[in-house]
């Protein structure tokens, strides 16, 4: 049991809830779940995890092809290592129940695993899974900003410890002990703890790594995408996951929660409509009437980030305005960061960082006091007559979260760099992380050219230079090569037989005997095939093949037409005789 002991054994979810509410067991709001609420939270958690697919597709679509597998591997690592450390200590430092809890960090429930007799057995697991999905999302945001030049081993270490960067500020905002929560900060679904923390960490990591080789050699214009289709598909998956992200954050459907869950889903879509509309106008104006894929994708994502903090506290027109402003901040922020020399391949610093700050502040301006819910503790935003207090605490939250994330990320990467270099070797960066880290060799994207250029520099490429290209089966390729070689040899023999069959006919100038001819190849006889025009009605003596002096030669055995010609001469005529007179390819199936 995580905290306390319960002697009685209960047999139903209702009994679990009743016992938990009426004994001395400590019940933070995060465990105040009934059966319906637990079902809603678990379902939302499952859907939120699909956002990892969306992040992976979006990020892999924004980087060059030679790094697309590497970025997908990082997304997998974020779940495996980041999820493991969240179970080890992350959840405990955000929502732990312990006697040493303080306004800065919680200290309890490490390696959480309640026993079956625990009255909060179900709610604990449901709450952990839900918060785990948020944690892995915050970590994944950073991977895109570090793309194409981060050492994979260093990133694995970073992913393992990055849980610290997320879990402590999440406890400030959502944990019962958190000083921001106790001041009255409102952040329903994580514009601050998830997106602002992830975006600020992305900015710090991109700044510390430095730009990709040659990134700003010809100005700050965006680089071409590796796969625009993948990037667009990633947007759709994230869009879908965001509905669960926001509406699932009502943390149930009991009481009035179900109504606000529905409102959260609709306001999420309204915000994306506003952000998408602005990004369309901005992109067409900025690109002479053409639509830029990155502008549209990131504008929509930034609008989703913006409405996340107060997703069920807004009216429809407010959500549209908030989404449009978030999209504008993102679209103007991306080129600004490039001018600063901060190379963020996917724009995470703007999408999640800048829009995250706006999302936190928007609550202090537009939030309603939701009836029958205690979300805002009875307060409203500045534009709703609530005064300056809520805007003040929301501003404090944005400042604390941004400063913590930037400083802790810089410190973490600095320490990792002392052990494992966080930046790839320049030669490895040119060849791509897929080849150098995972032995995956793409074709027709410049890898061979890079290998040729780097070979004279005396760098060790022995481990990767023989890596087979992806998309092919080497065993099948070898079989096909052998079949082609055999077909080529048979073709050469046939050209020889055709040539000398015609020569004998011309030399004798007499009708063939019996209209039939036998061909001997190394003492193997075969009747002529009907598809060979050289033997249709042609005559002549048998043809034998002899090998002498180490050189293959073909000769006729008739005394009237003795002639020996090297096969090299015959092979030289291959291209001239590869097709039948009617223009079709010859068929070699007639040779037994």
C-alpha positions as CSV (number, residue, x, y, z in Angstrom):
1,X,0.0,0.0,0.0
2,X,1.3,3.4,-0.9
3,X,0.3,5.2,2.4
4,X,-1.6,3.8,5.3
5,X,-3.2,0.4,6.0
6,X,-6.8,-0.8,5.5
7,X,-7.8,-4.0,7.2
8,X,-11.0,-4.7,5.5
9,X,-11.3,-6.2,2.0
10,X,-13.8,-4.7,-0.4
11,X,-15.3,-6.4,-3.4
12,X,-16.8,-3.7,-5.6
13,X,-15.7,-0.3,-7.1
14,X,-18.5,1.4,-5.1
15,X,-17.1,-0.1,-1.9
16,X,-13.6,1.1,-2.8
17,X,-14.9,4.7,-3.3
18,X,-17.0,4.6,-0.1
19,X,-14.2,3.3,2.0
20,X,-11.7,5.8,0.6
21,X,-14.0,8.8,1.4
22,X,-14.7,7.8,4.9
23,X,-11.5,6.8,6.5
24,X,-8.3,8.7,7.4
25,X,-6.6,7.8,4.1
26,X,-5.2,10.8,2.4
27,X,-7.1,11.5,-0.9
28,X,-5.7,14.2,-3.1
29,X,-8.1,15.4,-5.8
30,X,-6.1,13.3,-8.4
31,X,-7.6,10.1,-6.9
32,X,-11.2,11.4,-6.5
33,X,-12.5,9.0,-9.3
34,X,-15.6,6.8,-9.5
35,X,-16.2,4.0,-12.0
36,X,-17.4,6.3,-14.8
37,X,-14.6,8.8,-14.2
38,X,-12.0,6.0,-14.3
39,X,-13.3,4.7,-17.6
40,X,-13.1,8.2,-19.1
41,X,-9.6,8.8,-17.8
42,X,-8.3,5.5,-19.1
43,X,-9.8,5.9,-22.5
44,X,-8.4,9.4,-22.8
45,X,-5.0,8.1,-21.8
46,X,-5.0,5.5,-24.5
47,X,-5.8,8.1,-27.1
48,X,-3.2,10.6,-25.8
49,X,-0.6,8.0,-26.3
50,X,-1.4,8.0,-30.1
51,X,0.0,11.5,-30.1
52,X,3.5,9.9,-30.0
53,X,2.7,8.6,-33.5
54,X,1.7,12.1,-34.6
55,X,4.9,13.7,-33.1
56,X,7.0,11.0,-34.8
57,X,5.4,11.5,-38.2
58,X,5.5,15.3,-38.0
59,X,9.1,15.4,-36.9
60,X,10.3,12.8,-39.4
61,X,8.5,14.7,-42.1
62,X,10.3,18.0,-41.2
63,X,13.9,16.6,-41.3
64,X,15.9,15.2,-44.1
65,X,15.3,11.6,-45.2
66,X,18.7,10.5,-44.0
67,X,17.6,11.3,-40.4
68,X,13.9,10.2,-40.4
69,X,14.5,6.8,-38.8
70,X,16.6,8.4,-36.1
71,X,13.9,10.8,-35.1
72,X,11.4,8.0,-34.9
73,X,13.8,6.1,-32.7
74,X,14.0,9.1,-30.4
75,X,10.2,9.1,-30.0
76,X,10.4,5.4,-29.0
77,X,13.1,6.1,-26.5
78,X,11.0,8.9,-25.0
79,X,8.3,6.4,-24.1
80,X,10.6,3.7,-22.9
81,X,13.2,5.6,-20.9
82,X,11.1,8.6,-20.1
83,X,8.2,6.5,-19.0
84,X,10.5,4.3,-16.9
85,X,11.9,7.2,-14.9
86,X,8.4,8.7,-14.5
87,X,7.5,5.5,-12.7
88,X,10.7,5.5,-10.8
89,X,10.5,9.1,-9.4
90,X,8.6,11.4,-11.7
91,X,5.1,10.7,-10.6
92,X,6.3,10.7,-6.9
93,X,7.8,14.2,-7.3
94,X,4.6,15.5,-8.9
95,X,1.8,13.8,-7.0
96,X,3.4,11.8,-4.2
97,X,1.9,11.6,-0.8
98,X,4.6,11.9,1.8
99,X,5.4,13.6,5.1
100,X,8.3,15.5,3.4
101,X,6.2,17.2,0.8
102,X,6.9,20.9,0.4
103,X,5.6,23.6,-2.0
104,X,8.5,22.9,-4.4
105,X,8.5,19.1,-4.7
106,X,6.5,16.1,-3.5
107,X,8.4,13.2,-2.0
108,X,6.3,10.0,-1.7
109,X,4.9,7.1,-3.7
110,X,8.2,6.3,-5.5
111,X,8.0,3.2,-7.7
112,X,4.3,3.3,-7.2
113,X,2.5,-0.1,-7.2
114,X,-0.5,-0.3,-4.8
115,X,-1.6,-3.7,-3.6
116,X,-5.0,-5.1,-4.4
117,X,-6.2,-4.4,-0.8
118,X,-5.6,-0.6,-1.3
119,X,-8.9,1.2,-1.4
120,X,-7.5,3.5,-4.1
121,X,-6.1,0.5,-6.1
122,X,-8.0,1.5,-9.3
123,X,-7.8,5.3,-9.1
124,X,-4.0,5.2,-8.5
125,X,-3.4,3.2,-11.7
126,X,-5.7,5.3,-13.7
127,X,-4.2,8.6,-12.5
128,X,-0.6,7.3,-13.1
129,X,-1.4,6.3,-16.7
130,X,-3.0,9.6,-17.4
131,X,-0.1,11.6,-16.0
132,X,2.4,9.3,-17.8
133,X,0.9,10.2,-21.1
134,X,1.4,13.9,-20.4
135,X,5.0,13.3,-19.3
136,X,6.0,11.5,-22.4
137,X,4.4,14.2,-24.5
138,X,6.5,16.9,-22.8
139,X,9.7,15.0,-23.4
140,X,8.9,14.2,-27.1
141,X,8.5,17.9,-27.8
142,X,12.2,18.4,-27.3
143,X,13.3,15.7,-29.7
144,X,12.3,17.7,-32.8
145,X,14.3,20.7,-31.8
146,X,17.5,18.5,-31.4
147,X,17.0,16.7,-34.8
148,X,19.7,16.0,-37.3
149,X,22.8,16.8,-35.1
150,X,22.3,15.3,-31.7
151,X,24.3,12.3,-30.6
152,X,21.8,9.5,-30.2
153,X,23.5,8.1,-27.1
154,X,23.5,11.5,-25.4
155,X,19.9,11.9,-26.3
156,X,19.1,8.6,-24.6
157,X,20.7,9.9,-21.4
158,X,18.8,13.1,-21.8
159,X,15.5,11.3,-22.3
160,X,16.1,9.3,-19.1
161,X,16.7,12.4,-16.9
162,X,14.4,14.9,-18.7
163,X,11.6,13.6,-16.5
164,X,13.0,15.9,-13.8
165,X,12.5,18.9,-16.0
166,X,8.8,18.1,-16.4
167,X,7.7,16.5,-13.1
168,X,8.7,19.2,-10.7
169,X,6.8,22.1,-12.4
170,X,3.9,19.8,-13.1
171,X,3.6,19.4,-9.3
172,X,3.7,23.2,-8.9
173,X,0.6,23.5,-11.0
174,X,-1.4,20.3,-10.4
175,X,0.0,18.7,-7.2
176,X,-1.8,19.4,-3.9
177,X,1.5,20.6,-2.5
178,X,2.3,23.0,-5.4
179,X,2.8,26.6,-4.6
180,X,1.3,27.8,-7.9
181,X,-1.8,25.7,-7.4
182,X,-2.3,27.0,-3.9
183,X,-2.0,30.6,-5.3
184,X,-4.9,29.8,-7.7
185,X,-3.2,29.1,-11.0
186,X,-5.5,27.5,-13.5
187,X,-4.2,25.2,-16.3
188,X,-6.7,22.5,-17.2
189,X,-4.7,20.5,-19.8
190,X,-1.2,21.7,-19.7
191,X,-0.4,24.8,-21.8
192,X,2.2,25.5,-19.1
193,X,3.4,22.2,-17.5
194,X,3.4,20.3,-20.8
195,X,3.8,22.6,-23.7
196,X,5.6,25.6,-22.2
197,X,8.0,23.3,-20.3
198,X,8.6,21.3,-23.5
199,X,8.9,24.4,-25.7
200,X,11.3,26.1,-23.4
201,X,13.4,23.0,-23.1
202,X,13.4,22.7,-26.9
203,X,14.7,26.3,-27.2
204,X,17.5,25.6,-24.7
205,X,18.5,22.4,-26.3
206,X,18.5,23.9,-29.9
207,X,20.5,26.9,-28.7
208,X,23.1,24.7,-26.9
209,X,23.5,22.3,-29.8
210,X,24.0,25.1,-32.3
211,X,22.6,25.1,-35.9
212,X,23.0,22.3,-38.3
213,X,26.0,22.4,-40.7
214,X,25.3,24.9,-43.4
215,X,21.9,25.9,-42.0
216,X,22.3,29.6,-42.4
217,X,24.9,29.6,-45.2
218,X,22.3,31.1,-47.6
219,X,20.1,33.1,-45.2
220,X,17.4,32.0,-42.8
221,X,14.8,30.7,-45.2
222,X,13.3,27.3,-44.2
223,X,15.0,24.2,-45.5
224,X,12.9,21.8,-47.7
225,X,11.0,19.1,-45.8
226,X,12.0,15.5,-46.0
227,X,8.4,14.3,-46.4
228,X,5.6,16.9,-46.4
229,X,3.0,14.2,-46.6
230,X,4.3,12.6,-43.3
231,X,4.3,16.0,-41.7
232,X,0.6,16.6,-42.7
233,X,-0.4,13.1,-41.5
234,X,1.3,13.8,-38.2
235,X,-0.8,16.9,-37.8
236,X,-4.0,14.9,-38.2
237,X,-2.9,12.4,-35.6
238,X,-2.0,15.2,-33.2
239,X,-5.3,16.9,-33.9
240,X,-7.2,13.7,-33.0
241,X,-5.1,13.2,-29.8
242,X,-5.6,16.7,-28.7
243,X,-9.3,16.1,-28.3
244,X,-8.6,13.5,-25.7
245,X,-5.8,15.7,-24.2
246,X,-8.2,18.5,-23.5
247,X,-11.6,16.9,-22.9
248,X,-10.0,14.1,-20.9
249,X,-8.6,16.7,-18.6
250,X,-12.0,17.2,-17.0
251,X,-10.8,14.1,-15.2
252,X,-14.1,12.3,-15.5
253,X,-17.7,12.5,-16.6
254,X,-19.5,12.4,-13.3
255,X,-21.6,15.3,-12.1
256,X,-21.0,18.3,-14.3
257,X,-17.8,17.0,-15.8
258,X,-19.4,15.4,-18.8
259,X,-20.8,18.7,-20.0
260,X,-17.5,20.5,-19.7
261,X,-15.8,17.6,-21.4
262,X,-18.0,18.2,-24.4
263,X,-17.4,22.0,-24.2
264,X,-13.6,21.3,-24.1
265,X,-13.7,19.3,-27.3
266,X,-15.7,21.9,-29.2
267,X,-13.5,24.8,-28.0
268,X,-10.4,22.8,-29.0
269,X,-11.8,22.6,-32.5
270,X,-12.8,26.3,-32.5
271,X,-9.3,27.3,-31.5
272,X,-7.8,25.3,-34.3
273,X,-10.2,26.9,-36.8
274,X,-9.0,30.4,-35.7
275,X,-5.4,29.4,-35.8
276,X,-5.7,27.6,-39.2
277,X,-7.5,30.6,-40.7
278,X,-4.8,33.0,-39.6
279,X,-2.0,30.8,-40.8
280,X,-3.6,30.5,-44.3
281,X,-3.8,34.3,-44.6
282,X,-0.3,34.7,-43.3
283,X,1.3,32.1,-45.5
284,X,-0.4,33.3,-48.7
285,X,0.6,36.9,-48.0
286,X,4.1,35.9,-47.1
287,X,4.6,33.6,-50.0
288,X,3.0,35.5,-52.9
289,X,-0.2,33.5,-52.9
290,X,1.3,30.1,-52.2
291,X,0.6,28.0,-49.2
292,X,3.6,26.9,-47.1
293,X,3.2,23.5,-45.4
294,X,5.1,24.4,-42.2
295,X,3.2,27.7,-41.7
296,X,-0.2,25.9,-41.9
297,X,0.8,22.9,-39.7
298,X,2.5,24.9,-37.0
299,X,-0.1,27.6,-37.0
300,X,-2.8,25.0,-36.2
301,X,-0.7,23.3,-33.6
302,X,0.1,26.6,-31.9
303,X,-3.7,27.4,-31.7
304,X,-4.3,24.0,-30.1
305,X,-1.6,24.8,-27.5
306,X,-3.2,28.2,-26.9
307,X,-6.6,26.9,-25.9
308,X,-5.3,24.0,-23.9
309,X,-5.0,25.8,-20.5
310,X,-8.6,27.0,-20.4
311,X,-10.2,24.6,-22.9
312,X,-13.6,24.5,-21.2
313,X,-13.6,28.1,-19.7
314,X,-14.1,29.9,-23.0
315,X,-16.9,30.8,-25.4
316,X,-16.6,29.9,-29.0
317,X,-15.6,33.3,-30.3
318,X,-13.0,33.6,-27.5
319,X,-11.5,30.2,-28.5
320,X,-11.3,31.4,-32.1
321,X,-9.6,34.6,-31.1
322,X,-7.2,32.9,-28.7
323,X,-6.3,30.3,-31.4
324,X,-5.7,33.0,-34.0
325,X,-3.4,35.0,-31.7
326,X,-1.5,31.9,-30.8
327,X,-1.0,31.1,-34.5
328,X,0.2,34.6,-35.1
329,X,2.8,34.5,-32.3
330,X,4.1,31.2,-33.7
331,X,4.3,32.3,-37.3
332,X,6.2,35.4,-36.4
333,X,8.3,33.6,-33.8
334,X,9.8,31.0,-36.0
335,X,11.7,33.4,-38.3
336,X,12.7,35.4,-35.3
337,X,14.4,32.4,-33.7
338,X,16.2,31.7,-36.9
339,X,17.5,35.3,-37.0
340,X,18.8,34.6,-33.5
341,X,20.7,31.6,-34.8
342,X,18.5,29.1,-32.9
343,X,18.0,26.3,-35.3
344,X,14.8,24.5,-34.5
345,X,14.0,22.1,-37.4
346,X,10.3,21.6,-36.4
347,X,9.6,25.0,-34.8
348,X,8.9,23.5,-31.4
349,X,10.2,26.6,-29.6
350,X,7.5,28.7,-31.2
351,X,4.7,26.2,-31.4
352,X,4.9,25.0,-27.8
353,X,7.0,27.6,-26.1
354,X,5.7,30.9,-27.3
355,X,2.1,29.7,-27.8
356,X,2.3,28.0,-24.4
357,X,3.1,31.3,-22.7
358,X,0.1,32.9,-24.5
359,X,-2.2,29.9,-23.5
360,X,-1.3,30.4,-19.8
361,X,-1.9,34.2,-20.0
362,X,-5.2,33.8,-21.9
363,X,-6.8,32.1,-18.9
364,X,-6.2,35.3,-16.9
365,X,-8.0,37.3,-19.6
366,X,-10.9,35.2,-20.9
367,X,-11.7,32.6,-18.2
368,X,-15.2,32.1,-17.0
369,X,-16.1,30.7,-13.6
370,X,-17.5,27.3,-14.5
371,X,-20.7,26.6,-12.6
372,X,-20.7,23.4,-10.5
373,X,-16.9,23.1,-10.9
374,X,-14.1,24.3,-8.7
375,X,-11.6,24.8,-11.5
376,X,-11.1,28.5,-10.9
377,X,-11.9,28.7,-7.2
378,X,-14.7,31.1,-8.1
379,X,-12.5,33.6,-10.0
380,X,-12.9,34.9,-13.5
381,X,-10.5,36.5,-16.0
382,X,-9.8,40.2,-16.4
383,X,-12.2,40.6,-19.3
384,X,-14.9,38.9,-17.4
385,X,-14.8,41.3,-14.5
386,X,-12.6,39.2,-12.3
387,X,-9.9,41.8,-11.8
388,X,-6.1,41.5,-12.1
389,X,-5.5,38.6,-9.6
390,X,-5.9,35.7,-12.0
391,X,-3.9,37.4,-14.7
392,X,-1.1,38.1,-12.1
393,X,-0.9,34.5,-10.9
394,X,-1.0,33.2,-14.5
395,X,1.9,35.5,-15.4
396,X,3.8,34.2,-12.5
397,X,3.2,30.7,-13.6
398,X,4.5,31.3,-17.1
399,X,7.6,33.0,-15.8
400,X,8.4,30.3,-13.3
401,X,7.8,27.5,-15.8
402,X,9.9,29.1,-18.5
403,X,12.8,30.0,-16.3
404,X,12.9,26.5,-14.7
405,X,12.7,24.7,-18.0
406,X,15.5,26.7,-19.7
407,X,17.9,26.6,-16.8
408,X,17.3,22.9,-15.9
409,X,17.7,21.9,-19.5
410,X,20.9,23.8,-20.0
411,X,22.3,22.3,-16.8
412,X,21.2,18.8,-17.7
413,X,22.8,19.0,-21.2
414,X,25.9,20.5,-19.8
415,X,26.4,17.6,-17.5
416,X,25.6,15.0,-20.2
417,X,28.1,16.7,-22.5
418,X,30.8,16.1,-19.9
419,X,30.2,12.3,-20.3
420,X,29.0,11.9,-23.9
421,X,29.3,14.7,-26.5
422,X,25.8,15.9,-27.2
423,X,26.7,17.1,-30.8
424,X,27.3,14.6,-33.6
425,X,30.7,14.5,-35.3
426,X,30.5,16.8,-38.4
427,X,31.4,13.9,-40.7
428,X,28.6,11.8,-39.1
429,X,26.2,14.7,-39.4
430,X,26.9,14.9,-43.2
431,X,26.3,11.1,-43.6
432,X,23.1,11.2,-41.5
433,X,22.1,9.6,-38.2
434,X,20.2,6.8,-39.9
435,X,23.5,5.4,-41.4
436,X,25.9,6.3,-38.6
437,X,23.6,5.4,-35.6
438,X,21.4,2.7,-37.0
439,X,23.1,1.3,-40.1
440,X,20.2,2.2,-42.3
441,X,21.4,3.3,-45.8
442,X,18.9,5.3,-47.9
443,X,19.4,5.4,-51.7
444,X,19.3,8.4,-54.1
445,X,19.5,11.0,-51.4
446,X,23.3,11.9,-51.5
447,X,24.6,9.3,-49.1
448,X,26.9,7.7,-51.7
449,X,28.2,11.1,-52.7
450,X,29.0,12.0,-49.0
451,X,30.8,8.6,-48.6
452,X,32.9,9.3,-51.6
453,X,33.8,12.8,-50.4
454,X,34.7,11.7,-46.9
455,X,36.7,8.5,-47.9
456,X,40.0,10.3,-48.6
457,X,39.9,12.1,-45.2
458,X,41.0,8.9,-43.4
459,X,37.9,8.6,-41.2
460,X,36.7,5.2,-40.2
461,X,33.7,4.3,-42.3
462,X,34.3,0.5,-42.4
463,X,31.4,-0.2,-40.1
464,X,28.8,1.6,-42.3
465,X,30.2,1.7,-45.8
466,X,29.0,-1.8,-46.6
467,X,25.5,-1.3,-45.0
468,X,22.9,-2.5,-47.5
469,X,20.4,0.0,-48.8
470,X,17.0,-0.3,-47.2
471,X,14.0,-1.4,-49.2
472,X,15.8,-4.4,-50.8
473,X,16.4,-8.0,-49.9
474,X,20.1,-8.7,-50.4
475,X,19.5,-12.5,-50.7
476,X,17.0,-11.9,-53.5
477,X,19.3,-9.5,-55.2
478,X,22.1,-12.1,-55.3
479,X,19.7,-14.6,-56.8
480,X,18.6,-12.1,-59.5
481,X,22.2,-11.3,-60.3
482,X,22.9,-15.0,-60.8
483,X,19.9,-15.4,-63.1
484,X,20.9,-12.4,-65.1
485,X,24.4,-13.7,-65.5
486,X,23.1,-17.1,-66.7
487,X,20.7,-15.4,-69.1
488,X,23.5,-13.3,-70.5
489,X,25.6,-16.4,-71.1
490,X,22.8,-18.2,-72.8
491,X,22.2,-15.2,-74.9
492,X,25.8,-15.2,-76.0
493,X,25.6,-18.8,-77.1
494,X,22.5,-18.2,-79.0
495,X,24.0,-15.2,-80.9
496,X,26.9,-17.5,-81.8
497,X,24.6,-20.3,-83.1
498,X,22.5,-17.8,-85.1
499,X,25.5,-16.2,-86.7
500,X,27.2,-19.4,-87.8
501,X,24.0,-21.1,-88.8
502,X,23.5,-18.2,-91.3
503,X,27.1,-18.4,-92.4
504,X,27.0,-22.1,-93.3
505,X,23.8,-21.6,-95.2
506,X,25.3,-18.9,-97.3
507,X,28.6,-20.8,-97.9
508,X,26.9,-24.0,-99.1
509,X,24.1,-22.3,-101.0
510,X,22.2,-25.6,-101.2
511,X,19.0,-26.7,-99.6
512,X,19.2,-28.3,-96.1
513,X,19.1,-32.0,-95.5
514,X,15.8,-33.3,-94.1
515,X,14.9,-29.8,-92.9
516,X,16.2,-30.6,-89.4
517,X,19.3,-29.7,-87.5
518,X,20.9,-30.8,-84.3
519,X,22.9,-28.6,-82.0
520,X,25.7,-30.0,-79.8
521,X,26.9,-27.9,-76.9
522,X,29.6,-29.7,-75.0
523,X,28.3,-33.0,-76.3
524,X,24.7,-32.2,-75.3
525,X,22.3,-32.3,-78.2
526,X,19.1,-30.3,-78.6
527,X,16.6,-29.9,-81.4
528,X,16.1,-26.4,-82.7
529,X,13.3,-24.4,-81.3
530,X,10.6,-23.0,-83.5
531,X,11.2,-19.5,-82.1
532,X,14.7,-19.4,-83.7
533,X,14.5,-17.9,-87.2
534,X,18.1,-19.0,-87.9
535,X,17.0,-22.7,-88.0
536,X,13.6,-22.4,-89.7
537,X,14.4,-24.0,-93.0
538,X,18.1,-23.6,-92.6
539,X,20.6,-26.4,-92.9
540,X,24.2,-27.2,-92.2
541,X,26.3,-29.6,-90.2
542,X,26.4,-29.9,-86.5
543,X,28.1,-27.2,-84.4
544,X,30.5,-28.2,-81.6
545,X,32.1,-26.1,-78.9
546,X,35.7,-26.6,-77.9
547,X,37.8,-25.1,-75.2
548,X,41.6,-24.8,-75.9
549,X,44.4,-22.6,-74.9
550,X,42.3,-21.3,-72.0
551,X,40.0,-19.5,-74.5
552,X,36.4,-20.4,-75.4
553,X,35.9,-20.7,-79.2
554,X,33.0,-21.8,-81.4
555,X,33.7,-23.6,-84.7
556,X,31.9,-25.6,-87.3
557,X,33.0,-29.2,-87.9
558,X,32.2,-29.2,-91.6
559,X,35.3,-29.3,-93.8
560,X,33.6,-27.0,-96.3
561,X,33.2,-24.2,-93.7
562,X,36.0,-24.6,-91.1
563,X,36.2,-21.4,-89.1
564,X,37.2,-20.6,-85.5
565,X,36.2,-17.3,-84.0
566,X,36.8,-16.2,-80.4
567,X,33.7,-15.7,-78.2
568,X,34.8,-12.2,-77.4
569,X,34.0,-11.2,-81.0
570,X,30.6,-12.9,-80.6
571,X,29.9,-11.1,-77.4
572,X,30.7,-7.8,-79.1
573,X,27.6,-8.3,-81.3
574,X,25.3,-8.9,-78.4
575,X,23.6,-5.5,-78.5
576,X,23.0,-5.9,-82.3
577,X,21.4,-9.3,-81.9
578,X,19.4,-9.0,-78.7
579,X,16.1,-8.7,-80.4
580,X,14.3,-10.8,-82.9
581,X,13.6,-9.3,-86.4
582,X,10.0,-8.5,-85.3
583,X,11.4,-6.3,-82.5
584,X,10.5,-8.6,-79.6
585,X,13.0,-10.1,-77.2
586,X,14.3,-13.5,-77.9
587,X,13.2,-16.4,-75.8
588,X,15.9,-18.7,-74.4
589,X,13.5,-21.3,-73.1
590,X,14.2,-23.5,-76.2
591,X,17.6,-24.6,-74.8
592,X,17.4,-27.7,-72.6
